């Protein structure tokens, strides 16, 4: 009677292989168990594992394709961040939904620029668009604030010490329009309304700088501007009352900082949308 040849023990080899690929201890034990199965059992177990892996693969959700904002769309964002914030009719500078909502709505109305319905309906893509608009608005607000600080005799950033000559409102507004992004086809014209608006903006800035120096607090300048404008609209509900207020602010500014040459200043504000809507890129 012939004896059945004992199966070879591959346990040591299994452990060595598992450690070679740095499996965890529990996984190493499973490899050792697998090595003790006969060939038929191993094939069945391998097939079952492959089937399980196949099921899991079909359940994988593919990642969204990488979304890149087109140069045309980004150019429009940059333009509108500028034109919206320098407009004398800007009602809100930073408070939600604020200027970002104005810009996004306008871009949606011109899908040929890149903010298509497909982009709008894809959550991840639209978030990128929103964050890019906010980025341009933040950059523009910071630049405007720096220009106003310089016009008041301060450094672009820093404390309440005046280190430079103060500028009249015309010089300030010339610096503002000349800071337009290169993507804007034409430089905006300065109007009396723009002079009055920036006279108001730097009046609030001067008050914030003085208050922060006195109290030691860090009052949010643009939020303070929004609050002040809201109170103005509540207390002066008509266009005539608002116009009278801003005229008075401009007069006070001119007395304090000088008038400047105004022969080239427009009497009425021209719409700034046309500049940003221009097809020139």
TAZIKA-V631891 format. One record per backbone hydrogen bond with DSSP energy under -0.5 kcal/mol. CO is the residue of the C=O (numbers start at 1). NH is the residue of the N-H. E is the energy in kcal/mol with one decimal. If there is no record, write none. Layout:
co=CO nh=NH e=E
co=CO nh=NH e=E
//
This chain:
co=8 nh=10 e=-0.8
co=10 nh=14 e=-2.7
co=11 nh=15 e=-2.4
co=12 nh=16 e=-2.3
co=13 nh=17 e=-2.5
co=14 nh=18 e=-2.4
co=15 nh=19 e=-2.4
co=16 nh=20 e=-1.9
co=17 nh=21 e=-1.4
co=18 nh=23 e=-2.6
co=19 nh=22 e=-1.0
co=24 nh=28 e=-2.4
co=25 nh=29 e=-1.9
co=26 nh=30 e=-1.5
co=27 nh=31 e=-1.9
co=28 nh=32 e=-2.0
co=29 nh=33 e=-2.3
co=30 nh=34 e=-2.3
co=31 nh=35 e=-1.9
co=32 nh=36 e=-0.8
co=33 nh=36 e=-0.9
co=34 nh=37 e=-1.3
co=38 nh=42 e=-2.4
co=39 nh=43 e=-2.2
co=40 nh=44 e=-2.3
co=41 nh=45 e=-2.5
co=42 nh=46 e=-2.6
co=43 nh=47 e=-2.4
co=44 nh=48 e=-2.4
co=45 nh=49 e=-2.2
co=46 nh=50 e=-2.4
co=47 nh=51 e=-2.4
co=48 nh=52 e=-2.2
co=49 nh=53 e=-2.4
co=50 nh=54 e=-2.3
co=51 nh=55 e=-2.0
co=52 nh=56 e=-2.0
co=53 nh=57 e=-2.1
co=54 nh=58 e=-1.7
co=55 nh=59 e=-0.9
co=57 nh=60 e=-1.1
co=60 nh=62 e=-0.6
co=66 nh=68 e=-0.5
co=70 nh=74 e=-2.4
co=71 nh=75 e=-2.2
co=72 nh=76 e=-1.8
co=73 nh=77 e=-2.1
co=74 nh=78 e=-2.3
co=75 nh=79 e=-2.3
co=76 nh=80 e=-2.7
co=77 nh=81 e=-2.3
co=78 nh=82 e=-1.3
co=79 nh=83 e=-2.8
co=80 nh=84 e=-2.5
co=81 nh=85 e=-1.0
co=82 nh=86 e=-1.7
co=83 nh=87 e=-0.7
co=84 nh=87 e=-0.5
co=87 nh=90 e=-1.7
co=97 nh=101 e=-1.2
co=98 nh=101 e=-0.8
co=98 nh=102 e=-1.1
co=99 nh=103 e=-2.4
co=100 nh=104 e=-2.7
co=101 nh=105 e=-2.4
co=102 nh=106 e=-1.9
co=103 nh=107 e=-2.4
co=104 nh=108 e=-2.3
co=105 nh=109 e=-1.4
co=107 nh=110 e=-1.2
co=110 nh=113 e=-2.2
co=111 nh=114 e=-1.5
co=114 nh=116 e=-1.8
co=116 nh=120 e=-2.7
co=117 nh=121 e=-2.1
co=118 nh=122 e=-0.7
co=119 nh=122 e=-0.7
co=121 nh=123 e=-0.8
co=122 nh=126 e=-2.8
co=123 nh=127 e=-2.1
co=124 nh=128 e=-1.3
co=125 nh=129 e=-1.8
co=126 nh=130 e=-2.9
co=127 nh=131 e=-2.6
co=128 nh=132 e=-1.8
co=129 nh=133 e=-2.2
co=130 nh=134 e=-2.4
co=131 nh=135 e=-1.9
co=132 nh=136 e=-2.1
co=133 nh=137 e=-2.1
co=134 nh=138 e=-2.7
co=135 nh=139 e=-2.4
co=136 nh=140 e=-2.3
co=137 nh=141 e=-2.8
co=138 nh=142 e=-2.4
co=139 nh=143 e=-1.9
co=140 nh=144 e=-2.6
co=141 nh=145 e=-2.5
co=142 nh=146 e=-2.1
co=143 nh=147 e=-2.4
co=144 nh=148 e=-2.2
co=145 nh=149 e=-2.4
co=146 nh=150 e=-2.3
co=147 nh=151 e=-2.0
co=148 nh=152 e=-1.2
co=149 nh=152 e=-0.6
co=149 nh=154 e=-2.4
co=150 nh=153 e=-1.6
co=151 nh=167 e=-3.0
co=153 nh=163 e=-2.7
co=153 nh=164 e=-2.4
co=160 nh=162 e=-0.5
co=168 nh=172 e=-1.9
co=169 nh=173 e=-2.5
co=170 nh=174 e=-2.3
co=171 nh=175 e=-1.9
co=172 nh=176 e=-2.0
co=173 nh=177 e=-2.6
co=174 nh=178 e=-2.0
co=175 nh=179 e=-0.5
co=176 nh=179 e=-1.1
co=177 nh=180 e=-1.3
co=181 nh=184 e=-1.9
co=183 nh=185 e=-0.5
co=190 nh=266 e=-2.7
co=191 nh=195 e=-2.1
co=192 nh=196 e=-2.5
co=193 nh=197 e=-2.4
co=194 nh=198 e=-2.5
co=195 nh=199 e=-1.9
co=196 nh=200 e=-2.0
co=197 nh=201 e=-2.5
co=198 nh=202 e=-2.3
co=199 nh=203 e=-1.3
co=200 nh=204 e=-2.3
co=201 nh=205 e=-1.8
co=202 nh=206 e=-2.4
co=203 nh=207 e=-2.0
co=204 nh=208 e=-2.3
co=205 nh=209 e=-2.7
co=206 nh=210 e=-2.3
co=207 nh=211 e=-2.7
co=208 nh=212 e=-2.9
co=209 nh=213 e=-2.0
co=210 nh=214 e=-1.8
co=211 nh=215 e=-3.1
co=212 nh=216 e=-2.0
co=217 nh=219 e=-0.5
co=219 nh=221 e=-0.7
co=220 nh=224 e=-2.0
co=221 nh=225 e=-2.2
co=222 nh=226 e=-2.2
co=223 nh=227 e=-2.2
co=224 nh=228 e=-2.4
co=225 nh=229 e=-2.5
co=226 nh=230 e=-2.1
co=227 nh=231 e=-2.1
co=228 nh=232 e=-2.1
co=229 nh=233 e=-2.4
co=230 nh=234 e=-1.7
co=231 nh=235 e=-2.5
co=232 nh=236 e=-2.5
co=238 nh=242 e=-2.1
co=239 nh=243 e=-2.7
co=240 nh=244 e=-2.2
co=241 nh=245 e=-2.0
co=242 nh=246 e=-2.4
co=243 nh=247 e=-2.2
co=244 nh=248 e=-1.9
co=245 nh=249 e=-2.1
co=246 nh=250 e=-2.2
co=247 nh=251 e=-2.0
co=248 nh=252 e=-2.3
co=249 nh=253 e=-2.3
co=250 nh=254 e=-2.4
co=251 nh=255 e=-1.9
co=252 nh=256 e=-1.8
co=253 nh=257 e=-3.0
co=254 nh=258 e=-1.8
co=258 nh=169 e=-0.7
co=262 nh=265 e=-1.5
co=266 nh=192 e=-2.1
co=272 nh=275 e=-0.7
co=272 nh=276 e=-1.4
co=273 nh=277 e=-2.4
co=274 nh=278 e=-0.8
co=275 nh=185 e=-0.5
co=275 nh=278 e=-0.5
//
